[in-house]
């Protein structure tokens, strides 16, 4: 994870979940994560309406120039990224796996910024696939923040955080810190083929 906010939120979420796959929504206390609250959000897992925001921190709203509560999370993304974002949200919710992703933001004026996205599953009243805790924060604060608004996001590389998921369908999440499996390559020729 590239941002301090991402690391702090993940550490807090991880501590609150203990030995469970995810913490209960009620276990998340805003006061305990006040340093990252402005970059944080909660979405409802509801594919039919593109996962609406339940809450969105002030810094997340400033990026887009308006209040996000009630708006669809997926609609913040460019058309080319929307299906991947839907798949990412579904993987986090259904597989109970945390994820981090690189994001490229574009403003109406054509300015760009690199952001980091974190999505974390939550239990809600004992059920999974109801809420997700997230964070969207700039890697470096852009000069235009507050003067220009983001109109489109592009999803970059995605990685899962932790051991909960080992295999996924193609296009799924890639494990952080996992080394690629060694492969054996056979070359024709060599000493024995004279």
SETOR-223073 format. One record per residue: x, y, z negated of N, C-alpha, C in turn; residue in three letters. Coordinates in steps of 0.05 Angstrom, whole numbers, plus 5000, padded with zeros to 4 digits. Layout:
<atoms>
XYZXYZXYZALA ...
</atoms>
This chain:
<atoms>
501749765000500050005000501850255000UNK 501050445016502750685020502150915002UNK 499650934992498951164975498851084946UNK 499451274929499351234900496451184892UNK 494551314905491651274898490850984904UNK 491750874926491050594933492150404912UNK 494650444905495850264885494450284858UNK 493750534850492350564824489650444824UNK 488150484846485450364847485550064847UNK 487349954863487649654864488449544837UNK 490349674824491249574797488849584777UNK 487349794778485049824760482949604766UNK 482249574792480349364800481349094792UNK 483849034797485048774791484948724761UNK 485548924745485448894715482548844706UNK 480648984718477848954710476648684718UNK 477648564739476548304748477548074731UNK 479948104720481047884704481347634721UNK 480147414713480347154727478047114747UNK 476247304749474047284768474947374796UNK 473347314816473947404843473747704846UNK 471947824830471548114831470348204804UNK 470648454797469348554773466448614778UNK 464848624757462148704759462049014763UNK 460149104779459849394784459849554757UNK 458549454737458449584711461049594696UNK 463049424705465649424692467449664702UNK 466649794724468150014735467250274722UNK 469050394707468550634692469850874706UNK 468251064715469351294729471551444714UNK 471151464688473151614671475851474671UNK 475851214673478451064673479951094699UNK 478551174720479951204746479651494757UNK 479551684739479151964746481252074766UNK 483751974764485852064782485252004812UNK 483751784816483251704844480251724851UNK 478651834834475851854838475152014864UNK 476552234869476052404892476452254919UNK 478252054919478851904943477151644945UNK 475451594925474051334923471151364933UNK 470051134938467251114946466150844940UNK 463450814940462150564937460050544960UNK 460150324974458150274995456450034988UNK 453950034998452149804996452749625019UNK 453049365013453349165035450649125047UNK 450149255070447549235084448149265114UNK 448749035127449449045156447249175173UNK 444749155166442549255182442649565185UNK 443849695165444049995166446950085164UNK 448849915172451649985173452850075147UNK 452049955125453249985099453350275089UNK 451050365079450850645070452450695044UNK 453450945043454851035019452951064996UNK 453750954973452251004947453451244934UNK 456051264934457551484923459951544941UNK 460851794941463251864956464652084941UNK 467252054936468752254922469052514938UNK 469652724923469852994936471953004958UNK 474252884954476352904974475552744999UNK 474052524996473152375020471052555035UNK 469252675021467252855033468653095047UNK 470653205035472153435047473353355074UNK 474353105076475453015102473453045124UNK 470852985118468752985139467153245139UNK 467553415120466253675119463353675111UNK 462453445098459753435088459453205068UNK 457253205053456652995034456052735049UNK 457252515040456952265054454752085041UNK 453952135017452051965003449551915020UNK 448951655023446651565039447251525068UNK 449451635078450251605106451551335111UNK 451451235136452650975142455650985145UNK 457050815130459950805131461050745158UNK 459850555172460850465198460650685219UNK 458750875217458451085237460651295235UNK 462351285215464651475214466851395234UNK 466651155244468751035261468151075290UNK 470251095306469951105335468650845345UNK 467450865369466050635380467850385382UNK 470350425390472250205393472850055367UNK 472450195344473150075318470749965303UNK 468350035311465949965295465649665291UNK 465949505311465549215307467649105288UNK 470149195291472349105273471749195244UNK 470649435240469949525213467749355202UNK 465649305218463549125209464648855200UNK 466448745216467648485209469348505184UNK 470748725181472348765156470648785132UNK 468548935133466648965110465448695103UNK 464648545124463448275120465548085107UNK 468048095116470047925104470547985075UNK 470748245068471148325041468848235023UNK 466448275032464048205017463547905015UNK 463747765037463047485038465247305027UNK 467747385032470047215023471147304996UNK 470047524985471047644960474047684960UNK 474947824981477847874984478248174987UNK 480248284974480948564976482448605002UNK 482248845014483548905039484649185039UNK 486849225053487949495058488449515088UNK 487949765098488249805127489350085133UNK 490750095155491650355165489350475181UNK 489050745180486950885194488051135207UNK 487151195230487851445244485351615245UNK 485551865234483352045235483752255256UNK 481552335269481652545290479552755284UNK 480353015286478453225281477253325307UNK 475153485306473853595330475853765346UNK 477753885332479754055345482053895357UNK 482153635353484253475364486553415345UNK 486453505320488553445301488253155291UNK 490453045282490552765273491752745245UNK 491052535231492352465206492252165202UNK 494252055188494251775181493151745153UNK 491251565150489951515124490351215117UNK 489751165092489750885082486950815071UNK 485950585080483350495071483750245053UNK 482350245030482350005013479449935009UNK 478749675012476049575007476249344987UNK 474649364966474749164944471949064938UNK 471648804936468948704930468148754901UNK 465548774896464448804869462148604866UNK 461848494842459348364834457448584827UNK 454848544832452848734824450548574812UNK 450348584785448348424771448648124776UNK 451248044777451847764781451847664809UNK 451347834828451247754857453447884872UNK 454547724891456447834910454947944935UNK 456348064953455248164978453148374973UNK 453648544953451748764947453149034948UNK 455549054935456949314934459949264940UNK 461149474951464049474955465149744945UNK 467449724931468849954922471050014942UNK 471250264950473250334970474850584964UNK 476850634980478550874978479450945006UNK 479351205012480251305037481951555031UNK 484551535035486351755027488451805048UNK 489152055053491252115072493952015061UNK 495651915079498351835072499852085063UNK 499552295078500752565072498452765076UNK 498152955059495953145061496253315086UNK 494353305105494553455130494253755125UNK 495553905141495454205139492654305144UNK 491054165159488354255167486254175147UNK 486854035126484853935107483254175096UNK 480654155099478854365089478154565111UNK 479854595131479354785153478154635178UNK 478854385182477754225203476553975191UNK 474653865206473353625195473853385213UNK 474053155201474452905216471852825230UNK 472152765255469752675270469852385279UNK 472252265276472451985284474851855270UNK 474451605263476551435251477151205270UNK 479751125270480550885286481950695266UNK 481050445266482150245249484650135260UNK 486750125244489350005252489649735240UNK 492149675231492849415220491349365194UNK 490449125189488949045165490348815152UNK 490548825125491748615110490048555085UNK 489948295078488548235053490548245030UNK 489448295006491048334982490448104963UNK 492347934958491847724938491447454951UNK 491247244934491246974944488446854950UNK 486347014949483646894952483046774979UNK 484246885000483646785027486146685040UNK 486146435050488446325064487946315094UNK 485446255102484846245131482246385137UNK 482246515159479846655169479646605199UNK 477346675210476946655238478746845253UNK 479246805279480946995294479947285290UNK 481847465288481147745283480647805254UNK 481047615236480647655208482947795195UNK 483247765170485247905154487847755154UNK 490047905151492747785151493847815122UNK 495047615111496047625084498347805080UNK 498347975059500548145053502747985040UNK 505148025048507447885036507847605044UNK 506047495060506447215069508447205092UNK 510247025090512246985112510846815134UNK 511546875159510446705180511446425178UNK 509746235185510545955184512745905204UNK 514745745196516845685215515745515238UNK 516945555261516045395284518445255296UNK 517945045310520044895323519744945353UNK 521845025366521845075395523644875408UNK 522744735428524344545443525144675469UNK 527744685475528744795500529644565518UNK 529044575543529944365561532844415567UNK 534344205571537144225577538744175552UNK 541044295549542744255526544744035530UNK 546043945509548243765511547443485521UNK 545043395514544243125521543043095548UNK 542843305564541543285591543443325614UNK 545843235612547843265633547443075655UNK 
</atoms>
